Structures are given as C-alpha cells and as structure tokens.
Amino acid sequence: MKYQRSSALFAEAKKYIPGGVNSPVRAFKAVGGEPIFVKRAKGAYLYDEDGNELIDFIASWGPLILGHAHAPVINAVVEKAKMGTSFGMPTEIETQLAQLAVSMVPNIDKIRFVNSGTEACMSAVRLARGYTGKDKIIKFSGCYHGHSDSFLIQAGSGAVTFGSPNSPGVTQGTAKDTLLAQYNDLDSVKALVEANKGTLAAIIIEPVAGNMGCIVPTTPFLKGLRELCTAEGILLIFDEVMTGFRLGRGGAQEALGIAADVLCFGKVIGGGLPVGAFAARKEIMDHLAPDGPVYQAGTLSGNPLAMSAGLAMLTELNERPEVFASLADKTAYLHEGFDAVLATKDVPYQINRFGSMISVHFTEDPVTDFASSAKGNNAYFKTYFHGMLKQGVYLPPSAFESYFLNDALSYADLDKTIAALSHLEF
Ligand code: KE4
C-alpha cells in the first residue's frame, strides 16, 4: 500500500486544521502512523487518495449501515437539494421522519431533531434536569456521549465523590454534577444513588457500549438499573447514538427488552448526513421549548436535506428489517473466522459482539467494563491494525472503538478479512 498523497494532504491539513483532522480519533494517535485520506466510497469499499481500495469496517463510525453512496439515499438527497437545503422554517419532511422514528422505537411519543449525537445527549440531560428539577447525573466510565462538558468527566477521588474534568476547559462546577459508575457493576450505581439521595436527575448509559470497544451489558445489570431508576424517580437515558436503528428497528430497547425514559440518536438516523435526535414519552417532551420551559434550539435542526437522507435510510430499514438479521449473521461469521485464526496465534484475545457491533481485545480477561478494556495490549493492537490495513482492511484506529458492519459487505469480503488476519505475525 502506498500513501504518498494521503501523507502530503495530511501535512497540508495540519497547517489549517488542529491535528489535521476535524475529529481526534481520525488522526491515528492511538495506533501511530498517518491517517488515510479518502477520495470516495461505494458499498463496502473506501477508495483512498492513493488509489488503494479498502474494505470498510467503520461505515463513518456507524451511519452507513447499508453501505457507502447507497443509491436510494443519494437520490433522495440530490432531489431534495434541488429544492433548497434549509429554510429555518418547518417542513413536512421533518414530520415524516419524526412519525417514522416514533413508529419504530418503543416508549417514545415525540422526538426533537438536532445535528449530532453530542447535541442529542447534551439536550437529553438538560431535559431530564428540567423535568425532574434535580441537578446530578450518573454516567459510566468508558461510555462516551459526545463532547459536551457534562460528559468529559473522569472518576473523582473516592467512589462516591464528585467527578473531575478530564479535559481542560471543563469546570469543577460542571464536573461536580456528574458522578461516575462502572459498567456492569450495579453496586457502584447503588452506592452513588445512596450517597446522593434525591439529587439525581438521570442515569445515562450506552445500552450496548461501543466506546470501550463493544461491551455487552448483563441482563441483571440493565434490569437493575431500570428498577433503581423507577424506584428513585431518576430518568434512565439510553444513548442509542450507536445502537439506534442498528441493532434493529427498535434499537437496544427492543433487542434487550428494557424500556428507557429518554432516548438519544445519531449516526444511522441521519443516513450519513448530520442528524441527531432525542425522544421520550409526551409528558417529558412537552417540557421542551416552545411548549415548555426547557430551552433547546438549532439553526439547521431538521433541515430538509439531512432529513431526506435520514428518511430514505429509515424507510428502507423499516421496510427491510431482514437487514438486521443479515448484518448479525455476517458479524457472527466474522467472529467465528477471527476466533479460529487468533486461536492459532500466540496472543491473548477476547472478541466481544452484539448484533453488527464487534471488537477484538488483546487481553486474557473478559472485557466487561472500562478497566478490563484498558488492560488490552496496545502493541498487539497496533500490529493488528496496521497489518490489516496493509492488506486492504480498514478497522477503527483505536482499541476503544466498536467496528460497524455495513450490509454491503459480502461473505467474500469477510473471507478476505479473515485471511488477512491469518497472515499477521504478532
Ligand atoms: P457525535 O457528536 O460524534 O455525532 O456523537 C457523539 C456520540 C454520542 N454517543 C455515542 C454512543 C457515540 O458513540 C458518539 C460518537 N461516537 C464516536 C465514535 N466512538 C464518533 C467518532 C468521532 O468522535 O469522530
């Protein structure tokens, strides 16, 4: 593989854009080397600026679940663009996408569109605080809900004290209202609830985690969370930015059989254009401006161009739910192939999978939370990432990410991917 043009483009980008990228994970900091610049993509394949064809397991971090440049989505966007892209006024297509999303997702009556998953989660927390009149939230170490201040928090000193900022620019004043629990550890949540009785507005969680690699919640953990929130009057927020419209029509709520109070969406709901959303039952959503006192707004929120991509995407997924089973089968096939190959290599490994989300961790112990995910051997991961890339397979450039399969991937692509793994020496 040659990367001269990507390298030259990266040097130029760094002159004008911090780190040469518009989102840090793209810069390959966790795996070393320089990022690949993409020229175009179609179906399961990326075509970089040096003419290399890559099998894509990122799908733009989730949105392109039916593959790149999927004709029904592209056609919808092109046709809509000819009529104007955004008016800052209500349009019918917003209601059409809202109606469809509400029909697919359990436990929601109303939905508000925004422009990113970050905005969706940030707004959902403000709504929960406004609805409950409480200030504090609990999140989980290793879960990522976007880059708004309330979420950029690491464990404070001691298990039941306040969080502390994990980024400059986040104030202690903000951090004190975010408490950190451990994924799959219900006791860590109960301890925080006991120590902060009557002050908690919400618990926000990735119902299947994708930002520590893929981590599946145990049923007792998620069920216990639901029961605790119900008993304590705390809103349970499912951040389904990754899982929504990926694990099935009804996302993680349907796949796991747990009802959340507030849902956050992104990625697939926008069909590859910038769309986020948050949703809940009517009694909660009616607290949002202009009906209620909780303020939230956005110039391009619900713009018809992005709505056209989201509507085309969700319409197809709603009409062809067999796609979800097809994706799950392909992911299971990849899992089995990787397992058979890695068992012959002299490396410790774990493979976590749920639906079309999967990740490989180079560690002896099961990966069930952030601490166990962080035990992964990053030297092995770098060998794995670059070794696969050299053979035309593009994986997430970090061990703390989930892969996102797209349904344009063929079994031949999966066999090529498994074969590429078999050629690696660790
Ligand atoms: P965005 O603001 O990036 O649209 O969504 C934030 C977000 C919220 N919730 C979950 C569960 C998420 O995974 C994300 C964003 N995911 C990352 C991938 N780990 C996006 C990639 C990036 O940051 O460039």
Residues whose N, C-alpha, C, O or C-beta is under 5 A from the ligand:
A	BS01	KE4	S23 V25 W61 S116 G117 T118 Y144 H145 G146 E206 N211 D239 V241 M242 G266
